[in-house]
Amino acid sequence: MGKIIENINSPKDIKKLSYEELEKLSSEIRGFLINSVSKTGGHLASNLGVVELTLALHKVFNSPEDKMVWDVGHQAYVHKIITGRKDSFSTLRQFKGLSGFPKCKESVHDIFETGHSSTSISVGLGMAMARDVKGEDHSVISIIGDGALTGGMAFEALNHAGHSENDFIVILNDNEMSISENVGGLSKYLNKLRTDPVYFKVKDDVEHILSRIPAIGKSVVKTTQKAKDTIKYFFVSGMLFEELGFTYIGPVDGHDIKELTEVMKRAKKMKGPIIIHTITKKGKGYKYAERHPDKFHGIGAFDLKTGKKVKSSKDKTYSQIFGETLMEVAEQNPKVAAITAAMPSGTGLTDFANKYSKRFFDVGIAEQHAVTLAGGLASSGLRPVFAVYSTFLQRGYDQVLHDVCLQNLPVVFCIDRAGIVGADGETHHGVFDISFLSNIPNLKIAAPKDGYELKTMIKYAFSQNSPIAIRYPRGTSNNLGMENNDGIYKEKAEVIEKGKDICIIAVGKMVGKALEVAKMLKEANIQSTVINARFIKPIDEDTIIQNIKDIDRIITLEDNVRAGGFGSQILDMLNRNAIKEKEVKIFAFPDEFIEHGETELLFKEHGLNAEGIYRQVIETFKL
Ligand SMILES: Cc1ncc(C[n+]2csc(CCOP(=O)(O)OP(=O)(O)O)c2C)c(N)n1
């Protein structure tokens, strides 16, 4: 017998299948996912956990008329497989290939774009409200994980939705995991719902339940006894979601397609906001992912048989260097505390969390809270560092400004994954932080050219008594071999090479590229001055002005967008200092969202690789 998956090209193909066939399809999809992601890399564990859930959704609801909104969107692979994209999976997360997140341009079944967490309830409620304003008739279902539910936006939306009259379904996919183990009071509460027998008690108030089901309500109430047998999920008075105004259904076994389907069918007919609490296992069906769901949350290509990563570099990542340096700093200073928003391992904080558990705070996916918490800690004499990916700090912008910088509090922001991040794409590139942080008074911003410099910058940061951000990229640190970093404590730029024809001023990772460009120029008999800015704020004006005095051509290199970036600040510096008659060319990412793909490829695509920069320098300056 052929495989069922081979004939699945649209949600219509799911509807015809029996429960037994759907179960068989679930295991085929798991096989497909494991095999495919082992080659391309991707978010494996989360997707293995939602196979039955996604099949049940597409069996009961009619996408795209009914709207399915995936939170974060990293778990939408099964949805992609079912909605006609199975054959593109070999291109997953590659340049011009299938995105790892919902993308409207890919399919009519992807109805809202995501990548950052905790947005789905707001989006879904908005869609339900729009439907009702327009007098349309369809379902809206938001699918949110227990990790994503720790985000403030999700609470704000629950609070609003619970008191709206709109029919709207939230499916809570509870696997007890964020990337790492989930944290917080809500997580404990969900655990109680899952395991405490009190909550399993069948409430006698069947009439109440049934009255919420229009059309069939009254007649079924008459056969209460029968209904008691068929309706297994009941409202528990006094429980959180009910108090908020939701009808709670659960907990439901998220791997039992029949059970899921029945519950969804019922929810589809019910009025008002409904929350279905499903219990799933992250990584289900692949033993390595079940054992280490955190490692298989997002993984590069791996060996199917051993579960081991195919590419593993011996060089240290910037995150590791951050983690190690923080251990040194924390050992000497008991006031140093570390905060993460659900990313302890990604940001390099695992050792700190183990050794200094009292001064380590995982706040859940709550970047806004994390920043203000840091403000509170700092105002009370601790020395907090918030280690966060650049893209997720976007969530905490006002908090950085209002709760930290306004009061000049000594919070260290270690901004990981700054610049281009590669396969996660548009929603994850950290190409805005220079722009959105540079305009905040009191905040200093530094960017190391390599891992060695990062180490010194972290130590310098803790010697300051004001807020400071250090931005560094994803991946391994390319130690450039210049190990005299004394200038960092004086906030000085570093002049690496001196030449008369052109001055290259670069920040962070781009210093490596500046050196490559300088080498290529030298081969063409063009001599470069190369300056590693080190500080984006305050810019070391003295060093830069001194070194551009006799050079007419300047280029700036950054892995940030052009608007409000480092280059525009150099122009501003020239303007403020009334320095005229210099020809300046800014190399930065354009005013557009950068798609997904391998990092170096994206640099090349935007003319920001060494060859591209060299070529444009020759053209621009007619050298
Ligand atoms: C604002 C924001 N912060 C952090 C992340 C990184 N992140 C991606 S998925 C995830 C965990 C999500 O957990 P959950 O919602 O339970 O989904 P699961 O993967 O367990 O299915 C985190 C922290 C993010 N996407 N968005």
The ligand as an SDF file (V2000), in Angstrom:
LIG
                    3D

 26 27  0  0  0  0  0  0  0  0999 V2000
    9.2890   37.7540   21.6340 C   0  0  0  0  0  0  0  0  0  0  0  0
   10.0200   36.4540   21.4660 C   0  0  0  0  0  0  0  0  0  0  0  0
   10.9450   36.0870   22.3810 N   0  0  0  0  0  0  0  0  0  0  0  0
   11.6000   34.9160   22.2450 C   0  0  0  0  0  0  0  0  0  0  0  0
   11.3500   34.0880   21.1910 C   0  0  0  0  0  0  0  0  0  0  0  0
   12.1640   32.8100   20.9920 C   0  0  0  0  0  0  0  0  0  0  0  0
   11.2860   31.6290   21.0650 N   0  0  0  0  0  0  0  0  0  0  0  0
   10.8450   31.0130   19.9600 C   0  0  0  0  0  0  0  0  0  0  0  0
    9.8600   29.7290   20.2940 S   0  0  0  0  0  0  0  0  0  0  0  0
   10.0660   29.9370   21.9410 C   0  0  0  0  0  0  0  0  0  0  0  0
    9.4030   28.9930   22.8930 C   0  0  0  0  0  0  0  0  0  0  0  0
    7.9620   28.8750   22.6120 C   0  0  0  0  0  0  0  0  0  0  0  0
    7.4170   27.9390   23.4510 O   0  0  0  0  0  0  0  0  0  0  0  0
    5.9540   27.4330   23.1810 P   0  0  0  0  0  0  0  0  0  0  0  0
    5.0930   28.5840   22.8180 O   0  0  0  0  0  0  0  0  0  0  0  0
    5.5260   26.6360   24.3520 O   0  0  0  0  0  0  0  0  0  0  0  0
    6.0630   26.5430   21.8930 O   0  0  0  0  0  0  0  0  0  0  0  0
    6.7380   25.0930   21.7200 P   0  0  0  0  0  0  0  0  0  0  0  0
    7.9860   25.3220   20.9490 O   0  0  0  0  0  0  0  0  0  0  0  0
    6.9810   24.5060   23.0610 O   0  0  0  0  0  0  0  0  0  0  0  0
    5.7620   24.3260   20.9460 O   0  0  0  0  0  0  0  0  0  0  0  0
   10.8840   31.0230   22.2160 C   0  0  0  0  0  0  0  0  0  0  0  0
   11.2910   31.4680   23.5600 C   0  0  0  0  0  0  0  0  0  0  0  0
   10.3960   34.5270   20.2450 C   0  0  0  0  0  0  0  0  0  0  0  0
   10.1120   33.8090   19.1550 N   0  0  0  0  0  0  0  0  0  0  0  0
    9.7460   35.6920   20.4200 N   0  0  0  0  0  0  0  0  0  0  0  0
  1  2  1  0
  2  3  1  0
  2 26  2  0
  3  4  2  0
  4  5  1  0
  5  6  1  0
  5 24  2  0
  6  7  1  0
  7  8  2  0
  7 22  1  0
  8  9  1  0
  9 10  1  0
 10 11  1  0
 10 22  2  0
 11 12  1  0
 12 13  1  0
 13 14  1  0
 14 15  2  0
 14 16  1  0
 14 17  1  0
 17 18  1  0
 18 19  2  0
 18 20  1  0
 18 21  1  0
 22 23  1  0
 24 25  1  0
 24 26  1  0
M  CHG  1   7   1
M  END
$$$$
